[in-house]
Amino acid sequence: MAAITMRLPVARKAVGPSAPRGSEKHLVAPGDTITTDTGYMRGHGTYVDEEKLIASVAGAVERVNKLVCVKALKTRYNGEVGDIVVGRITEVQQKRWKVETNSRLDSVLLLSSMNLPGGELRRRSAEDELAMRDYLQEGDLISAEVQSVFSDGAVSLHTRSLKYGKLGQGVLVQVSPSLVKRQKTHFHDLPCGASVILGNNGFIWIYPTPEQKDEEAGGFNTSLEPVPLSDREVISRLRNCIVALVTQTLMLFDTSILYCYEASLPHQIKDILKPEVMEEIVLETRRRLLDLEG
């Protein structure tokens, strides 16, 4: 019978939120004391008990001036205005679509908050309302931007820019929203021949980079031409690389995905998901990212 190693519980050290900004983030578990200083304000993921600020979720401690909060490692998407999201239409209602965006409540896309085919700008008529299912129907994937957040946490979307709209052929990967790094742009054309949309809500869309961008389509003319084998192989490799990065809890952004893709090239696509190969390519990715920062 194999020996079992056991460790007795020890008192956890209180985490001071006044750690220097450049230092590694402190991780806490539910019930851990974050600080005993009464000068800090309670943020999301914390509560006060006997004048101590205590974590209510497992995650990383974040401080903004005197506000202390804990960002959960695994959580549903909490929308913020300006976020780029990828979502799936779940229901067509009167003058609106309901969209699944990995949040606690369904998001809403109003008919008045989207571009008409061709990017036409005009008031929506009764004919447009009757033709809503011609634009988007249940099961369609879209890219959109968060326009506003309601008091109950539900999100209102818009697709008024021509870069948003209905998504064509590609692969959807669902990850934890906490692993998607916030950047200036979340639309990336990678040099390997594919493009990605890194949704802040944890939905990542991988698709073949279009040869020419049809800015007049308004996001509704989706190509149904067969995707060449070479493009499908690149997309499959990228998908497995993202799964590897998520398994090793590495942040997802264009550089980390590209470095992981390059590190995976000596291996076959199906082998990337083997634990030992996954660890090897993510270690190489981590090393290159550290060299880039240094």
C-alpha positions as CSV (number, residue, x, y, z in Angstrom):
1,M,0.0,0.0,0.0
2,A,1.4,3.4,-1.0
3,A,2.4,5.8,1.8
4,I,0.2,8.9,2.2
5,T,1.8,12.2,3.0
6,M,-0.4,14.4,5.3
7,R,0.2,18.0,6.4
8,L,-1.3,19.6,9.5
9,P,-3.2,22.8,9.1
10,V,-1.3,26.0,9.9
11,A,-2.5,29.5,10.5
12,R,-2.5,31.6,7.3
13,K,-0.6,34.8,7.3
14,A,-2.7,38.0,6.9
15,V,-2.2,39.5,3.4
16,G,-1.5,43.2,3.5
17,P,-3.1,45.0,0.5
18,S,-0.4,47.6,0.7
19,A,2.0,45.4,-1.2
20,P,4.0,47.2,-3.9
21,R,2.2,47.5,-7.2
22,G,4.8,45.6,-9.2
23,S,4.8,42.6,-6.9
24,E,3.1,39.3,-7.6
25,K,-0.6,39.3,-6.7
26,H,-1.6,37.7,-3.4
27,L,-4.0,34.7,-3.7
28,V,-6.5,34.2,-0.9
29,A,-9.0,31.5,0.0
30,P,-12.5,32.1,1.4
31,G,-12.2,33.0,5.1
32,D,-8.6,34.4,4.8
33,T,-8.0,37.7,6.6
34,I,-6.9,40.3,4.0
35,T,-6.2,43.1,6.4
36,T,-7.0,44.3,9.9
37,D,-6.5,48.0,9.0
38,T,-9.9,49.7,9.3
39,G,-8.9,52.4,6.8
40,Y,-9.8,50.3,3.8
41,M,-13.2,50.1,2.0
42,R,-14.8,46.7,1.3
43,G,-15.1,45.8,-2.4
44,H,-16.4,42.8,-4.3
45,G,-15.4,39.4,-2.9
46,T,-14.9,40.6,0.7
47,Y,-16.8,41.1,3.9
48,V,-16.0,42.7,7.3
49,D,-16.1,40.6,10.5
50,E,-14.8,41.9,13.9
51,E,-13.1,44.9,12.2
52,K,-11.2,42.5,9.9
53,L,-11.5,42.5,6.1
54,I,-12.0,38.9,5.0
55,A,-12.1,37.2,1.6
56,S,-15.4,35.6,0.6
57,V,-14.1,34.0,-2.6
58,A,-10.9,32.4,-3.8
59,G,-8.9,34.8,-6.0
60,A,-6.3,37.5,-6.3
61,V,-6.4,40.6,-4.0
62,E,-6.6,43.9,-5.9
63,R,-6.4,47.4,-4.5
64,V,-7.4,50.7,-6.0
65,N,-6.5,53.5,-3.5
66,K,-8.4,52.5,-0.4
67,L,-10.8,50.1,-2.1
68,V,-9.9,46.4,-1.7
69,C,-11.5,43.6,-3.7
70,V,-10.9,40.0,-4.5
71,K,-11.1,39.0,-8.2
72,A,-12.3,35.4,-8.3
73,L,-10.2,32.9,-10.2
74,K,-13.3,31.2,-11.6
75,T,-16.4,33.3,-12.1
76,R,-19.2,34.2,-14.5
77,Y,-18.6,37.2,-16.7
78,N,-19.4,40.6,-15.1
79,G,-20.0,43.1,-18.0
80,E,-18.3,46.5,-18.2
81,V,-19.0,49.2,-20.7
82,G,-16.7,48.9,-23.7
83,D,-16.0,45.2,-23.4
84,I,-15.7,43.1,-26.5
85,V,-17.8,40.0,-26.3
86,V,-18.6,36.9,-28.4
87,G,-22.1,35.6,-27.8
88,R,-24.8,33.2,-29.1
89,I,-28.3,34.2,-30.0
90,T,-30.7,32.2,-27.7
91,E,-34.1,33.8,-28.5
92,V,-35.7,36.3,-30.9
93,Q,-38.1,38.7,-29.1
94,Q,-39.9,41.8,-30.0
95,K,-37.4,44.4,-31.2
96,R,-34.5,42.5,-29.4
97,W,-32.5,39.4,-29.3
98,K,-31.4,37.5,-26.2
99,V,-27.7,36.6,-26.2
100,E,-25.8,34.0,-24.1
101,T,-22.6,35.7,-23.0
102,N,-21.4,33.5,-20.1
103,S,-22.8,36.0,-17.5
104,R,-25.4,35.3,-14.8
105,L,-28.2,36.8,-16.9
106,D,-28.9,36.8,-20.6
107,S,-27.6,39.8,-22.5
108,V,-29.8,41.9,-24.8
109,L,-29.2,43.2,-28.3
110,L,-31.8,45.7,-29.4
111,L,-32.9,46.0,-33.0
112,S,-32.0,49.7,-32.8
113,S,-28.5,48.9,-31.5
114,M,-27.3,47.1,-34.6
115,N,-26.3,47.9,-38.1
116,L,-28.6,46.9,-40.9
117,P,-27.1,44.9,-43.8
118,G,-24.8,47.2,-45.8
119,G,-24.3,49.5,-42.8
120,E,-27.4,51.4,-43.7
121,L,-28.4,54.1,-41.1
122,R,-32.1,54.8,-40.7
123,R,-34.9,54.4,-38.3
124,R,-36.1,50.8,-37.8
125,S,-39.5,50.2,-39.3
126,A,-42.2,47.5,-38.8
127,E,-40.7,45.6,-41.8
128,D,-37.3,45.4,-40.1
129,E,-39.0,44.0,-37.0
130,L,-40.7,41.3,-39.1
131,A,-37.4,40.5,-40.8
132,M,-35.4,40.1,-37.6
133,R,-35.0,36.4,-38.0
134,D,-33.5,37.0,-41.4
135,Y,-30.7,39.0,-39.8
136,L,-30.0,36.8,-36.7
137,Q,-31.7,33.7,-35.5
138,E,-31.3,31.2,-32.7
139,G,-27.8,29.6,-32.6
140,D,-26.0,32.4,-34.6
141,L,-22.8,33.6,-33.1
142,I,-22.0,37.3,-33.0
143,S,-19.3,39.7,-31.9
144,A,-20.5,42.8,-30.1
145,E,-19.5,45.6,-27.7
146,V,-21.1,46.2,-24.3
147,Q,-23.1,49.4,-24.5
148,S,-24.5,49.6,-20.9
149,V,-25.0,47.5,-17.8
150,F,-28.3,47.3,-16.0
151,S,-28.7,47.6,-12.2
152,D,-29.3,43.8,-12.0
153,G,-26.0,43.0,-13.8
154,A,-27.6,42.2,-17.2
155,V,-25.7,43.6,-20.2
156,S,-27.0,45.6,-23.2
157,L,-25.0,45.1,-26.4
158,H,-24.5,46.9,-29.7
159,T,-23.0,46.1,-33.1
160,R,-23.1,49.5,-34.7
161,S,-19.5,49.3,-35.9
162,L,-18.9,47.3,-39.1
163,K,-16.2,45.2,-37.4
164,Y,-18.9,43.6,-35.2
165,G,-21.8,41.4,-36.4
166,K,-22.6,37.8,-37.3
167,L,-19.6,35.4,-37.2
168,G,-19.1,32.9,-40.1
169,Q,-17.0,29.8,-40.1
170,G,-14.6,29.1,-37.3
171,V,-14.2,27.4,-33.9
172,L,-15.5,28.7,-30.5
173,V,-13.4,28.0,-27.3
174,Q,-14.9,28.7,-23.9
175,V,-12.5,29.7,-21.1
176,S,-12.8,31.5,-17.7
177,P,-13.2,35.3,-18.3
178,S,-10.5,35.9,-15.6
179,L,-7.9,34.4,-18.0
180,V,-8.5,36.9,-20.9
181,K,-6.2,39.8,-20.6
182,R,-7.7,43.3,-21.2
183,Q,-6.1,45.0,-24.2
184,K,-6.6,48.0,-26.5
185,T,-8.0,45.7,-29.2
186,H,-9.4,42.1,-28.9
187,F,-9.4,41.5,-32.7
188,H,-6.1,39.9,-33.8
189,D,-4.9,38.8,-37.2
190,L,-2.1,36.3,-36.3
191,P,0.9,35.8,-38.7
192,C,0.2,32.1,-38.8
193,G,-2.8,32.6,-41.1
194,A,-5.7,32.7,-38.7
195,S,-7.5,35.4,-36.7
196,V,-8.9,35.4,-33.1
197,I,-11.5,37.4,-31.3
198,L,-10.7,37.3,-27.6
199,G,-14.0,38.0,-25.9
200,N,-13.8,39.6,-22.5
201,N,-16.6,37.2,-21.5
202,G,-14.3,34.1,-22.0
203,F,-15.7,33.1,-25.5
204,I,-12.8,33.0,-28.0
205,W,-13.5,32.8,-31.7
206,I,-10.8,31.4,-34.1
207,Y,-11.4,31.8,-37.8
208,P,-9.4,31.9,-41.1
209,T,-8.1,35.4,-41.8
210,P,-10.2,36.8,-44.7
211,E,-8.1,37.6,-47.9
212,Q,-10.0,40.9,-48.2
213,K,-12.1,42.6,-45.6
214,D,-15.5,43.5,-47.0
215,E,-16.3,46.6,-45.0
216,E,-19.6,47.1,-46.8
217,A,-21.1,43.8,-45.7
218,G,-22.2,45.1,-42.4
219,G,-21.4,41.8,-40.7
220,F,-24.1,39.7,-42.4
221,N,-22.6,38.2,-45.5
222,T,-20.9,35.1,-44.1
223,S,-18.9,32.9,-46.5
224,L,-20.0,29.3,-46.7
225,E,-17.1,28.2,-49.0
226,P,-15.2,25.1,-47.8
227,V,-12.2,26.1,-45.6
228,P,-8.9,24.7,-47.0
229,L,-7.2,21.9,-45.1
230,S,-4.2,24.1,-44.3
231,D,-6.4,26.8,-42.6
232,R,-8.3,24.1,-40.7
233,E,-5.0,22.7,-39.4
234,V,-3.8,26.1,-38.2
235,I,-7.2,26.7,-36.5
236,S,-7.1,23.3,-34.8
237,R,-3.5,23.9,-33.6
238,L,-4.5,27.3,-32.2
239,R,-7.5,25.8,-30.4
240,N,-5.3,23.2,-28.7
241,C,-2.7,25.8,-27.8
242,I,-5.4,27.9,-26.1
243,V,-6.7,24.8,-24.2
244,A,-3.0,24.2,-23.1
245,L,-2.6,27.8,-21.9
246,V,-5.9,27.6,-19.9
247,T,-5.0,24.2,-18.3
248,Q,-1.7,25.8,-17.1
249,T,-3.6,29.0,-16.1
250,L,-1.6,31.4,-18.3
251,M,-3.2,34.7,-19.4
252,L,-4.6,34.7,-22.9
253,F,-3.6,37.5,-25.3
254,D,-2.2,37.7,-28.8
255,T,1.5,37.3,-27.8
256,S,1.0,34.4,-25.5
257,I,-1.1,32.5,-28.0
258,L,1.4,33.2,-30.8
259,Y,4.4,32.0,-28.7
260,C,2.5,28.9,-27.7
261,Y,1.6,28.2,-31.3
262,E,5.3,28.5,-32.3
263,A,6.4,26.3,-29.4
264,S,3.9,23.6,-30.5
265,L,5.1,23.4,-34.1
266,P,7.5,20.4,-33.5
267,H,4.5,18.4,-32.2
268,Q,1.5,17.0,-34.0
269,I,-1.8,18.8,-33.4
270,K,-3.4,15.9,-31.5
271,D,-0.3,15.5,-29.3
272,I,-0.6,19.1,-27.9
273,L,-3.3,17.9,-25.5
274,K,-1.0,15.3,-23.9
275,P,-0.1,16.5,-20.4
276,E,3.6,16.2,-20.8
277,V,3.6,18.0,-24.2
278,M,1.2,20.7,-22.8
279,E,3.5,21.4,-19.9
280,E,6.6,21.6,-22.2
281,I,5.1,24.1,-24.7
282,V,3.6,26.3,-21.9
283,L,6.9,26.4,-20.1
284,E,8.6,27.6,-23.3
285,T,5.8,30.1,-23.8
286,R,6.3,31.4,-20.2
287,R,10.0,31.7,-20.7
288,R,9.7,33.7,-23.9
289,L,7.1,36.0,-22.2
290,L,9.5,36.6,-19.3
291,D,12.3,37.4,-21.7
292,L,10.0,39.9,-23.5
293,E,9.2,41.6,-20.2
294,G,12.9,41.6,-19.1
